[in-house]
Amino acid sequence: MNRGHRRNRKRRNAFVLLAGLAAGGVGLALVSMQANATDAPRATTRSAAPLSGPGVKPSPAAGNGPVRADFVDITKIAPNVPARPRNGGNASKGLFKTRCGVNAEGRHNSDNVIVAPGVGNGAHHTHDYVGAVGVDAFTTDDTLAAARTTCTNGDRSTYYWPVLRDREGVERADAGKPGGGAEGNVGKILIPTSASLTFVGSPATKVVAMPRFLRIITGDAKANANGGANANAAWSCTGFENRVQLKDKYPICPAGSQVVRTERFQSCWDGRNTDSADHRSHVAFTDARGRCPAGFTAVPQLVQRLTYSGLAGSTRFAVDSFPESLHKPVTDHGDFINAMPDRLMKRAVACINSGRRCG
């Protein structure tokens, strides 16, 4: 890592902690970061966010959602998936897959190094992690770049998302702990049946490489309280994904079908920063025609797709959440820090821009 990246990392953590289905996106690829605030050195003692405070109270082990009205029978929902933008003459139609597993090893914590660096239990809910091993609130760009990885191609990026639980089961590892049962996140953590991480291109233009250590959060863990402007949840069932996507409801899937969670990350970058004070302004979504806003450049779009078997007909599952977010499906979200080696990112961009399928 160069000194510029170290300075940027030091500036980043002083930001106030703050907590999108993208239109367009046809081909798939990756991410990096810069910002304008300062960061304390890595802490040697793990501080923890309180379980309660102004406006935040621990929820009981049950009774904090979801409710039956949060679920709908997907077979009774009219098709609602809009057509993808048409590819222009300069479209980047390829894709690049990175294979990092499903977190069968059970690497979990309730930190969020992007929005709450240096704060243990900063998320107040539990995350699954794949990619770089050992990521927590105290991870730096240096430690990320040197980490072991679960990815087969040497990708040291970190990909993490809130766990999905069977609310009728028991997760003994965190049953009474912060981020788990002590904050209303109860039930057995479900291991995804599959976890697909694909980088795609743009229907309007070629893509450029993401900067290393680019941070992207998509969706809003507090969408039910924040009005939903940044919500980007997409729930469906296998066999229905091209017809029905649900933002604020969990799907009741028919027999033989799996629950699907999809996150389409922002694919436009401001060309300068790897993070921003609100952790959003340095990246953006395309418009309905797949074009980036003025001042932004197309980068590979990460599409994260998770499937879960054994839930056909079920209303007993729920995504982990902040206590006050009540496990609403609209609060689903994803987090990503690009730590691909530069050579791997260049390979991904070349695949996407040339229309090939790689990885």
C-alpha positions in Angstrom: 0.0 0.0 0.0 1.4 3.4 -0.8 1.6 6.3 1.7 -1.4 8.0 0.0 -3.6 5.0 0.9 -2.3 5.0 4.5 -3.0 8.7 4.8 -6.5 8.2 3.4 -7.1 5.4 5.8 -6.1 7.7 8.7 -8.4 10.4 7.5 -11.3 8.1 7.0 -12.3 6.9 10.5 -13.1 10.4 11.9 -16.2 10.5 9.8 -19.5 10.6 11.7 -20.8 7.0 11.6 -23.8 6.7 9.3 -25.4 3.7 8.0 -30.2 0.9 -3.6 -31.6 -2.3 -6.9 -29.5 -0.6 -9.5 -31.0 0.3 -12.8 -28.8 -1.0 -15.6 -25.7 -3.1 -15.4 -25.2 -5.8 -18.0 -21.6 -7.0 -17.6 -19.8 -7.7 -14.0 -16.3 -6.4 -12.0 -14.7 -4.4 -8.6 -13.6 -1.4 -5.9 -11.1 1.2 -3.8 -11.0 4.6 -1.6 -10.0 8.2 -0.5 -11.6 10.7 1.9 -11.1 13.8 4.0 -11.1 13.1 7.7 -8.6 11.6 10.2 -8.4 8.3 11.9 -6.9 7.2 15.2 -4.3 4.4 15.2 -5.6 0.9 15.4 -6.9 0.4 18.9 -5.3 -2.2 21.1 -8.3 -2.6 23.3 -11.6 -3.6 21.8 -14.3 -1.0 22.6 -17.9 -1.9 22.1 -20.9 0.1 21.1 -23.4 0.1 24.0 -26.5 -2.1 23.8 -28.7 0.9 24.6 -28.6 4.6 24.2 -30.7 7.5 22.9 -33.3 6.0 20.6 -31.7 2.5 20.8 -32.9 -0.2 23.2 -32.1 -3.8 23.3 -35.0 -5.9 22.0 -36.3 -8.9 23.9 -35.5 -12.3 22.6 -38.8 -12.5 20.8 -41.5 -10.0 19.7 -39.2 -7.6 17.8 -40.3 -8.8 14.4 -40.8 -9.8 11.7 -44.5 -10.2 11.6 -46.8 -12.3 9.4 -47.5 -9.2 7.2 -43.9 -9.0 6.3 -44.2 -12.2 4.2 -46.1 -12.7 0.9 -46.8 -15.7 -1.3 -44.5 -15.0 -4.3 -46.8 -17.1 -6.6 -49.5 -14.5 -6.1 -47.4 -11.4 -7.0 -47.7 -9.9 -10.5 -44.5 -9.6 -12.5 -42.7 -6.5 -11.4 -39.1 -6.7 -12.8 -38.4 -4.0 -15.3 -36.6 -4.7 -18.6 -32.9 -4.1 -18.5 -31.5 -1.2 -20.5 -30.5 -2.0 -24.1 -26.9 -2.3 -24.8 -25.3 0.5 -26.7 -22.5 0.2 -29.2 -19.9 0.7 -26.6 -21.4 -1.6 -24.0 -19.2 -3.7 -21.8 -21.0 -7.1 -21.9 -18.7 -9.5 -20.2 -18.6 -10.7 -16.6 -16.0 -11.8 -14.0 -16.8 -14.2 -11.2 -14.9 -14.4 -7.9 -15.4 -17.6 -5.9 -15.1 -17.1 -2.2 -17.4 -19.8 -0.6 -20.5 -19.5 1.6 -18.9 -18.9 5.0 -19.3 -22.6 6.0 -16.5 -21.9 8.5 -18.8 -19.6 10.5 -16.7 -16.4 10.4 -19.1 -13.9 12.0 -19.0 -10.7 14.1 -21.3 -7.7 14.7 -18.7 -5.1 13.6 -18.8 -2.9 10.5 -15.4 -1.6 9.6 -16.8 0.8 6.9 -19.4 2.7 8.9 -18.1 2.1 12.4 -14.3 1.6 12.3 -12.7 0.9 15.7 -16.0 0.2 17.4 -16.8 -3.4 18.5 -20.4 -4.4 17.9 -20.9 -1.3 15.7 -23.5 -3.0 13.6 -25.6 -4.4 16.5 -26.3 -7.4 14.2 -24.2 -10.3 13.0 -22.5 -10.4 9.6 -21.4 -13.3 7.4 -17.9 -12.8 5.9 -16.2 -14.2 2.8 -13.0 -13.1 1.1 -10.3 -11.7 3.4 -10.0 -13.7 6.6 -10.1 -11.9 10.0 -11.9 -8.7 9.1 -13.4 -6.8 12.0 -13.8 -3.2 13.2 -10.0 -2.8 13.5 -9.1 -4.0 10.0 -6.9 -1.5 8.1 -6.0 -1.3 4.4 -2.6 -2.8 5.3 -4.0 -5.8 7.2 -6.6 -6.4 4.4 -3.9 -6.4 1.7 -1.9 -9.0 3.7 -4.8 -11.2 4.8 -5.5 -14.8 3.9 -8.5 -15.2 1.7 -11.3 -17.7 1.1 -11.4 -16.7 -2.6 -9.8 -19.1 -5.1 -8.2 -16.4 -7.3 -6.3 -14.5 -4.7 -9.0 -11.8 -4.3 -8.4 -10.3 -0.8 -11.5 -8.1 -0.9 -14.0 -8.4 2.0 -17.6 -9.2 1.2 -20.1 -9.2 4.1 -23.8 -9.1 4.7 -26.3 -9.6 7.7 -26.9 -13.3 8.4 -30.3 -14.9 7.8 -31.7 -16.9 10.7 -34.2 -19.6 11.3 -36.1 -17.9 14.1 -37.3 -21.2 15.6 -33.8 -22.5 16.0 -31.0 -21.7 18.5 -27.6 -20.2 17.8 -25.7 -21.1 20.9 -22.6 -19.1 19.9 -24.4 -15.7 20.3 -27.6 -16.5 22.0 -27.1 -13.9 24.8 -24.4 -11.8 23.3 -24.2 -8.3 21.7 -25.2 -8.4 18.0 -27.0 -11.7 18.8 -29.7 -12.7 21.2 -29.0 -9.7 23.5 -30.2 -7.4 20.8 -33.2 -9.5 19.5 -31.2 -11.4 16.8 -32.4 -14.8 17.7 -32.4 -18.2 15.9 -30.1 -20.5 14.1 -27.8 -18.8 11.6 -28.4 -20.3 8.2 -25.5 -21.0 5.9 -26.2 -19.9 2.3 -26.7 -22.8 -0.2 -24.7 -20.7 -2.7 -23.0 -17.3 -2.7 -22.4 -15.8 -6.1 -20.2 -12.7 -6.5 -20.2 -11.5 -10.1 -18.8 -8.3 -11.5 -20.6 -7.0 -14.6 -20.2 -4.1 -17.0 -22.3 -1.2 -18.3 -24.9 -1.2 -21.1 -23.7 2.3 -22.0 -19.9 2.3 -21.9 -16.7 0.4 -21.1 -15.7 0.2 -17.5 -12.5 1.3 -15.7 -10.8 -0.4 -12.8 -12.1 0.2 -9.3 -9.4 1.8 -7.1 -8.0 -0.5 -4.5 -9.7 -0.2 -1.1 -12.8 1.3 -2.5 -15.6 1.0 0.0 -19.2 0.4 -1.1 -22.3 -0.1 1.1 -25.5 -0.8 -0.7 -29.0 -0.8 0.9 -29.9 0.7 4.3 -29.8 -1.2 7.6 -32.2 1.4 9.0 -34.4 1.8 5.9 -37.7 1.4 7.8 -36.8 4.4 9.9 -34.9 6.4 7.2 -37.7 6.5 4.7 -36.3 3.9 2.3 -34.5 6.3 -0.1 -31.3 4.2 0.1 -33.1 0.8 0.4 -31.8 -1.7 -2.2 -33.1 -5.0 -0.9 -34.2 -7.6 -3.5 -35.9 -10.8 -2.3 -37.1 -13.6 -4.5 -37.3 -17.3 -5.0 -35.5 -19.5 -7.5 -37.6 -19.8 -10.6 -39.1 -16.4 -10.1 -36.1 -14.0 -10.2 -36.7 -12.7 -13.7 -40.4 -12.0 -12.8 -40.7 -10.9 -9.2 -38.3 -9.0 -6.9 -39.5 -7.8 -3.5 -38.0 -4.9 -1.6 -40.1 -4.7 1.5 -41.5 -8.2 1.8 -40.0 -11.6 2.4 -41.0 -14.2 -0.1 -43.0 -17.4 0.8 -41.5 -19.7 -1.8 -43.2 -22.8 -3.3 -42.0 -26.3 -2.8 -38.7 -27.0 -4.5 -37.7 -23.3 -4.6 -35.0 -21.5 -2.6 -35.1 -18.1 -1.0 -32.9 -15.6 -2.9 -31.3 -12.4 -1.7 -29.7 -10.2 -4.4 -27.7 -7.0 -4.0 -26.7 -4.9 -7.0 -24.1 -2.5 -5.9 -23.5 1.0 -7.1 -21.4 1.0 -10.4 -20.5 4.7 -10.9 -17.4 6.1 -9.2 -16.5 9.8 -8.7 -12.9 9.1 -10.0 -11.2 10.5 -6.8 -12.4 9.0 -3.5 -12.5 5.5 -2.1 -15.0 6.6 0.7 -17.0 9.6 1.7 -18.4 11.1 4.9 -21.8 9.4 4.4 -20.1 6.3 2.8 -22.3 6.8 -0.3 -21.6 10.1 -2.1 -18.4 8.8 -3.8 -20.4 6.2 -5.7 -23.7 6.2 -7.5 -26.3 4.2 -9.4 -26.9 4.5 -13.1 -30.1 6.0 -14.5 -32.8 3.9 -16.2 -30.7 3.8 -19.4 -27.6 2.6 -17.6 -25.7 5.9 -17.7 -23.7 7.3 -14.8 -24.4 10.8 -13.4 -22.2 13.7 -14.6 -18.8 13.5 -13.0 -18.9 9.8 -12.4 -17.3 6.9 -14.3 -18.5 3.4 -14.9 -16.7 0.7 -12.9 -17.6 -3.0 -12.7 -20.8 -3.6 -10.8 -20.8 -6.2 -8.0 -23.9 -8.4 -8.1 -24.2 -10.5 -4.9 -26.7 -13.4 -5.0 -27.3 -15.6 -2.0 -29.6 -18.6 -2.0 -31.1 -20.6 1.0 -32.6 -24.0 0.8 -35.1 -25.6 3.2 -37.3 -22.5 3.5 -40.1 -23.4 1.0 -43.4 -22.3 2.6 -41.7 -20.8 5.6 -42.4 -17.6 7.5 -39.9 -18.4 10.3 -36.8 -16.8 8.8 -35.5 -13.2 9.1 -32.5 -11.1 8.4 -30.4 -9.8 11.3 -31.0 -6.1 12.0 -30.5 -3.3 14.4 -32.9 -3.8 17.4 -35.1 -0.9 16.2 -35.2 -2.1 12.6 -37.4 -5.1 13.6 -35.9 -7.5 11.1 -37.8 -5.8 8.2 -36.8 -7.2 4.8 -36.3 -3.7 3.4 -33.3 -3.3 5.7 -31.2 -6.0 3.9 -27.9 -4.6 2.7 -24.4 -5.5 1.6 -20.8 -4.2 2.3 -17.7 -4.5 0.1 -14.1 -3.3 0.3 -12.1 -3.9 -2.9 -8.7 -5.5 -2.1 -8.1 -7.3 -5.4 -4.5 -7.1 -6.4 -4.1 -4.6 -9.3 -3.3 -7.4 -11.7 -6.5 -9.3 -10.9 -8.6 -6.1 -11.2 -7.1 -5.4 -14.6 -8.0 -9.0 -15.7 -11.6 -8.5 -14.5 -11.9 -5.2 -16.5 -10.4 -6.8 -19.6 -12.9 -9.6 -19.4 -15.8 -7.4 -18.9 -14.9 -4.9 -21.6 -14.2 -7.6 -24.2 -17.5 -9.4 -23.6 -15.9 -12.5 -22.2 -17.1 -14.6 -19.2 -14.2 -15.2 -16.8 -13.5 -16.4 -13.3 
